[in-house]
Amino acid sequence: MKIYRILIALCGIVGISMQIYQDGFGMLLYYTVISNLIVVSFLLYIIKCGDIQQNNKILRFKGAVTMIIAITFIVYHFLLAPKAKPIDYWNVRNFLVHYIAPIGFILDTIIFDPKKQYRLTDPLFWTTVPVLYCILAIVNGLVIKLNVPNSPDSPFPYFFININKFGIEKVILNIVSIAIGYIIVGYVLYVLKRFIGKVNK
């Protein structure tokens, strides 16, 4: 388990490093890079701490981290990948941060964590990070206007939150739709962890 987590952390570190090295620190404005940083930081923490199987608080927090990175994979694969150019899609850094690290961490949570660790309300609270990110990204797009590398919607990182293009009502609808989808996926994880995972003694 420890070796597996080290490998996932290394995938995240390499992917993030390639993103920033090739396109600059403006990549930190992307949810993808932020979510991978959170995953890598959390993995390094639990690798150092060792066994977390009996620590319910850390396991519940890990559920939140799992959902943070899950939305990276889901939103990219279904909303952004179809619009990506082949050269932007078929490369190592893209697969590391959008597929390998996210899926690796999700499987870690589903397979290695104990059953029945989450509370019924947890998936509702897990939506906090992506919604807060959307708000901050909109503030950057409208007020701060830091450049977002490789984004055709810069200073907005993603097209679905570009208020200048779609208007505030459409963007709010997009964010609400993502939040609802996020909650649904959160409850899928909640149900899965009722049946899949280790049994605490």
N, C-alpha and C positions, 0 to 999 in steps of 0.2 A: 504493500500500500504506500509506504514512504517513497519508494523508488518511483512508483507511478506518479505521485504528486510532485516529485522533483522534476520529472520529465514534463509534466503539464506546465509547471512554473517556468521551466526553461523555454518551452514553446512560446509562452506569453511574453517573456523577457525579450527573446529574439525578435518576435513579431513587432512589439512596441519599439524596440531599438531601431529596427529597419524603417519603421514608419517615420520616426523622428529624425533619424540620420538622413534619410532621402528627401524629406519634405519640410523639416524644421519643427520647431516647438508649437507651431500653430496647429499641429495634428492633435494636440491636447484638447482642442475644442470639439473633437469628435467623441460621441458617446462610446464608440468602439474602443478607443484608446483608454478612456477613463475607466470603462468597465473591465478591461483587461488589466489595468493597473490595480484595481480593487481585488481582482481574482489573484493576481501574483502576490500582492501584499498579504492577503489572507492565507494563501498557501504557504508562504514563507513563515508566517506566524504559527500555523498549526504543525508545520514540519518541525519547527523549533520546540513547540510545546509537547509534542508527542501525542499520546492517546487522548482524544477528545470525546470518546464514546460515552462517557458518563457525565459530560458537561452539557446540560440541556440548553443553557443560554447560548453557548458557542454554536451548538448544532442548529438552533433556531436562527441565529445570525447567519450561519452558513446557508440556510434555506433562502434568506434574503439575497446573499451574494450569488447563489445559484440562479435566482430569477433575474438579477441584474445582468448576468452574462447571457442568460437564455434569450433575453429580448434582443441582444446584439446579434445572435445567430438568426433568430426568427425574422426580425425586421429586415436584416440585410438580405437573407435568402429570398424572402417573398416580396419585399418592396424595392430593394436597391439593386440586387444582383441582376434582375431582368433588364435594368437600364444601363448596366455597366458595359463598357467596352471590353472586348476579349483580352486586350493587353492589361487592363486594370483588374480583370477577374482571375485570369490564369497566371498567378504569380505566388511565390512562397509567402510573402508577408501577408497577402490577403487571406490565404487559407489558414495561416497560423492564428490570426486574430479573430477571424469570422467563423471558422469551423473547428479547427483542431483544439485550441484552448477552450472555447466554449463547450463543445461536445464532451471533451475530456473531463471538464469540471462537473458537468451535469451528470455524467455516468458515475463519477466518484461519489456524488451525493446520493444517487439512487441505489447504487450497489453496496457501498461501504458503510454508509451511515445507518444507525439503528432505526427501527420502525417507530412510528407513532411519537415523533418528537415535536411536531408542530401543533399549534393551537388553531382552532377553526377560523379565528380572525387574522391569522398571520398573512395570508395572501392579500388582504386588503391593505395592510401596512407596507407590504413589499412594493406597492406601486409608488411610494413616496419618491424614490430616487429617480426613476425615469420621468415622472411628471415634473419634478424640480429641475431636472436637466433641461427639459423642453422649455420651461419658463426662462431659465438662465440663457439658453441658446437664442431665444427670441429677444431677450434684452440685449444680447450682443449684436444681433442682426439689426435692431432698431436704434440702439443708443451707442454702445461701445464701438461696434463695427470693426472688430479685429478680423483680419483676413483669415479665411479658412482654406488651407491649401487644397487644391484639386476639386473644390466644390463649385459647380456651375452656379450655385445659388448663394455663394459667399456674399456677405458675411453670415449667411445662414448655413449651417453645416449640411442640412438635409432639405430636400424640396418640399416635404410635407409640413414643414413649419415656416415656410417662406411667406410671411404675411404680405409682403409687397406684391407677390405674384398671385396669391390665392385669396387674400383678405382674411380678416380676423375670424369671421364665422367659420369658414372652411378649415382654418388651422385649428381652431378650438375643437371642431368636430373630429379632425384627424387625431388630436391628442386624446380626446375622450375615447375614440375607437381603439387606440393603442392601449389605453389604460384598461378598458374592458377586456380586451384580448389578453392583456397581462394578468388580470385577475383570474380569467378562465384558465390560463396555463398554470397559474399559481395553485389553483384548486386541483388541477390534474396532478401536479407534484404532490399536493397534500394527500390525495387519494392513493397515489402510487406508494407513498411512504407509509400508508396504513398496512400495506401488504408486502412490500419489498424492502429488504434490508436486514441487518443483523438484529438479533434479539438480545437486549441488555439483560445481563444476569442480576 
